[in-house]
Amino acid sequence: MDFPDPMPPVRPTVSTSRRPYHALIALDPALYSTRPDQRLRAAQTLREKDRRALLQHADGWPTHSPAAVNAWLLLFTRKPPSWEDSLLPWSEGPPTLGEPHAGFFYPDPVGFWAEVRHWIHELMRVREPRWSLADSLSVAALVHRGDEASRLDFAREVLQPRVILFLDEPSWATSGITARQTPHHIKDPFRNGQVYEGFWGRTPDGLIIGKSPQHPSMHNLYDTADMNRFLRSAPVGDDDFH
């Protein structure tokens, strides 16, 4: 059984209070379903005219932030990008619909995006164990907040995510979200007694919230098996939807 929606239910038409919207479009409510498989199917079968109109709803999308426009999973970070290679400039592109965003495959030398892809796939397979990496990325987003605190509200309005994983303490601390938390920690493999703390929880209206014990860019400071256990402990499986 699904959670109650964390935001008002999607209406038969979509508009935006941020700016005049040139057209009202009829939408399949499954585009913002509590289930990622329904979001993906709805996105892949959307009529081209409605697809173009829906993508316009994401005008002004933040930089360095690959996303599907109806992402079920949102990764959010305050930390500015430190992975861009001067010899291979980042190529901005608007959010996608029903397919992975090319930004997830940026070949950065520090391995940040490889780790992000792994995290998304690992977490999504808790809910959809048979999914490919492409399926998982097709309903996911990563937003770099930078110094613009409003980006979280903007991302939530556009994407209507069901799960938000904060990648660092500052992004969580300034979110203004409250949640019942179950703490988790992972060990530093090189420093005895050093641990990194995170949590999973739910907001009163059913949104699943997590704070990662470490940032993906710091993958040399944690054991992959420990991080996988944290990701797999996310309360997103069928038995947790009640």
N, C-alpha and C positions, 0 to 999 in steps of 0.2 A: 504494500500500500504506500502511496506517495506522501511526502511531507506536504503540509500546506504551503502555498507559494509565499516566498519571502517578500515579494513585491505584489502590487495589485495585479490581478489576472489580466492577461493580454486581451484587449478588446478586438472586435472584428476589424477595426481600422486602427492605424497607427499614425500619430502625429507627434510633434515635439514642441515643448514650451520654450526650447532654447532659441528657436528661430522659426520664421515661417516655413512651412513644409509645402512644396509646390503641388503635392498630390497626396491624397489619402489612399492607402492601399489595403485591400482585403488580405488578411494573413491567415495561414493555417496555425491555430494555437499550438500545434506540436513543435513549431519552430522554437518555442521557449518552454518546452516540456520539462518536467522534473527528471525525465529520463534522457540520457545522452543519445541513445540509439534512435529515439523518436526525433530529436533535434536534427541528427544527421540525415535521416531519411527525408524529413520535411525540407531541409535545405537543398538536398540533391534533386528533389522533384519540383522545386518552385518554378513557376513560369518565368521566362526571361524578363518580361516587363516588370513583374513584381520583384525579381532579383535586383534589377538596376535601381528601382525605387528604394528598396530596403537598404542597399549599400550606401545610398545617399544619406541615410539617417546617421551614418558614422562620419560625416564630413567634420574635419578638424581633429581627426584621430591623432593621439600622441605619437611622437617620433620614437624610433627604436622599439616599437611595440607591436610585434606580429600578432595577428588575432583572426579568429573567425567571428563574424559579426553577431552570431548567436551562440557564443562560446558557453558551454556548460561549466567549464573549469577556467578560473581566472587566477593566474599567478601575478602577484603584485609586489613591486620592489621600490624602495626609496633610493637605493644605491644607483648612482649614475653609471652609464655604460663605461666599462674599462677594458672591453674586449675588442674594440674596433681596430683593425689593422690599417695603418696608413697607406699600405700598398693595395688594399682592397676595400674601398669605401663602401659603407652601408648603402644599400639601395632601398629607399622608402617605397612602400606600396600600400594601398588601402586595404582594409580588412577583406577577407575572403568569405565565401559562403559555400559550404559543402565540400571543401577541399583544404589541404594544409596551406598555410601562408609560407611563401618562399623564405621569409626572414628566419624561420626556425632552422633553416639549413645553412645559415651563414657560417663559413669555415674559419671561425676565429682561432687564433693561435693558442689561446688560453683554455680552450675546451669548454667555454661557458655554454654554448648552444647545444653541444653534444650532451652535456649534463642535463640541460633543460628538457631536451627531447626524451632522455631516459626517464626523468622524473615524471613527465606527463604520461608517458606510456605505462610506467609502473603503477601510477595512481589510477589511471583509467581502467587498467585491467582488473583492479579490484571489483569494479562494477561490470566490465565487459571483458571477460577473460579471453575471448577469442578475437579481439580486435587487433588489427595491424597497427603499426606506428602511424600510418597515414590516417586511419580512422580516428585515432586518439587526437592527433593534431588538428583534425578538421572541426573539432568542437572545443578548442582550447585557445587561450590568449595569454600573453605576458605583457604587462604594462609597466613601463618605467615611469615612476612618478616625478622624479627630479625634484624641483622646488615648487611644483604646482599641485597643491593639496587637492584641488578640485578634480583632478584626474580620476580619483577613485569613484566619486559620485558619477562622473561622466561615463566611465566604463560600466558601472552597474546599470545606469539608465539604458545604455545602448545594448549591452550584452545580455542583461538579466541572468547572470550566472547563478548556478545552484551551489557551487563550491568555490571558495576563495582561499588560496594559500598565500599568506604573506611570507616573503622570502627573507625578511630581516626585521629586527626589533623596531627600528624607527618607523617603518611603513605600518606596522601593526599599532604601535603606540599612538600614532596620529590619526588612525582610521575613524575613531569615534564609535566603533562597534563594540558591543558587549556580548559575551557568549559564555555559556557553561563550559568549562574546560577540563579536559583530561590530559595531564602533563605527560610528556615524553622527553627522554634525553638520550643523547648518543655520546660515546666517549671519543676523546682525542686519542688517536692511535700512537701518538709520539710523546705525549706528556701524561704521566701517571697522575690520576686524580682529576684531570681536567675534563669537564663535561659541557656539552652544549644543550641548552634547554629549548624545547618547543612544546606544542600542544595541538590537539584537535578538540573541537567543540561545536556547539550549535547555538545560534541566536534564538531568542524567544519565538521568532516566526519561522524557524526551521532551516535557515541558511546554514550550511556547513562551513565552518571557519577553521583554518589551521595557521600556525606560525611555525615555520621550519626551524629546526635546531641550528642549521647553518645555511649559508648562501651558496647557490650552485657554483659561483666563481671560486669558492674556497674548497673545491672538491679534493684537494690534496691534504686537507686537514680533517677528514673524516673517512671512515671505512664505508665502502659502498654497501656492504651487507647491512650495516647498522642503519644507513639512510633508507635502504629498501624496506626494512622493518617498520620504520616510521611511516613511510608512504603507504604501505600495505595496511597500516592500522587505521587509516582514514575510514570514518563511518559512512561509507557510500554504497556498501553492498546491498543486495535485495533484502536481506533480513533486517537491515537497519532502516528501511523506508517504512515508517509506520505513523 
